[in-house]
């Protein structure tokens, strides 16, 4: 049974094992492909963000991870932002959806009123379809905003979901 729990410092090597291939591929996150491990750790688990991990119980490896943070400061801090990553061997099992659903629950518990994804690469069709299935809407498209390593400049979407009652 998959459980999602708060990140612990001892989880970092396994989280890095999930994140490194995603970041090195350069197809979905707007981070340098040669991002150091320490820079990645600050990006994923740094101040003003909360990280979570998914596993199948004690002694099993991590299957996925996400972070939750305010998207903006001050008057924009009621909207949160998240990033997700699933281990290669755990893909296709619905874990991305579980992580997103869990993040929405955590966001509501923390008082956020909405969730916004700032840069969903349009060529990442699986993610776009998943987020739409989970109630997110494309509220804007940024032409050529992402430099894909194989496809060149591709569009990126801003996706948004109201987390209020009845949304």
N, C-alpha and C positions, 0 to 999 in steps of 0.2 A: 504494500500500500504506500502510495506516495504521500509524503508529508512536506509541508512548506513551513520553514522556521526561520527565525532571525539568524543572520550571518554571525559567525563567531570568528575571531582572529585565526584560529587553527584551521578554518575552512579555506583560507586564502590560496594555498597551493592548488587545491582542487578547482577553486573558482578561476584561478589563472589558467588552469588546464582547459577550461571551457572557453574563456574569453580570448586567449591568445590566438587560436586559429581563426576566430571570427574577426578580430582586429587585423591580423596579418592578411587576410583575404581582401580587406578593403572594399567590400561590396555593400555593407549595410550601416556602418557607424562612421560618423565624421570625426575620426581620430587619425592621427598619423599611423601609417602601417608599421612603422618602426618604433611605436610607442614602447617605452621601457616598462618593465614589470612594475616598478615603483610608481611611475606615472599612471599606469592602468589601475593600480590599487587605489590611488588618490581619486581617480576618475570614478571608480565604482563604489568605493566604501568611504570616501572622504567626508569631511565636515558637512553638516547640513543635508545629509542624505542618509537613508536607512537601506541596508541591503538585506536580502533574504536568499535562502537557498532551498532547493528541493532535493530530497533523497528518498530512499526506500527503507530507511530504518538504520539502526545502529550497525556500524561496520560496513555499510554499503557506500559506494561512491556517490558523489553529487551528480545530479542529472540536469540541473538548471539553476539559474540565479536571476534576480532582478534587483534594481534599486528604485527607490521612491524619494522624491524631493520636491520642494516647491519649485514651480517653473520660473517664477520671478520673485523678487523681493517686494516688501511693502504692500502697496495696494494690489499687487498681482499674486500675493502669496496664498490665495484661496484656490488657485489652480495648481495641480501637481503635474509632474513629469516623471516618466519611468523609462528604464532601459531593460531589455530582456535578453537572455542568451540561454540556449539549450545545448547540452552536450551532443556531439555528433551521433553517438550511439543511442541517444534517447529521442531523437527526432521522429516525427510521424506517430507519436503516441498520445497527442493531445496535451502535452505538457505546457506548450506556449499558452494555450487557452487557460489552463489551470493557473499558471503564473499571473496572467493578466486579470483573471477573476479575483484571485487572492489580493493582488495589488489594489484593485478597486475597493475591496472590503477594507483593507488597511487604510486607504486614502480617506474613505468616509469616516472611519474611526478616528482619524487624526484631524478631522474637520475640513478637509478639502471639499470643494463644491463641484469641481470638474477636473478632468484629466486631459492633458494635451501632449501629443507627440509632435515635436518640432520639425523633424526631418525624416520622414518615412520614404525611403528610396523607392521611386515608382516602379523600378524593375524588380523589386522584391515583392512579386505578385502574391506569394503565399502570405506574407505579413499583412499586406494591404487587405487581402480577402479576410484574413482572420480578424483584424481589427474592425472591419466593417461588420462582420458577423456578430461581433461582440458589442455592437452599437455605436462605434465611432464613425464619424462622418469626415470626409475630406472637406475641409473648410477653405483650403487654398492650395494651389500648386505653384511651386517655385521653379520656373523654367531653367533647366540646365544647372541646378543648384548643387549637384553632387557629381564629382569626378570619379566615375566607375573605372576600375583598372583595365577592364576589357572593352567596355562599351563607350567610353568617353563621357562627355557631359550628358547627364540624364536628369529628368525632372525629380523633384522631391515634393512630397505632400506634407501639409500640416493637417493633423487629424485631431479631432476633439470629441469629448463626450461629457455631457452634463451628468453629474453623479447625484443630483438632488432626488428627492422622493418622486417616484413615478417615471424616472427617466429610463 
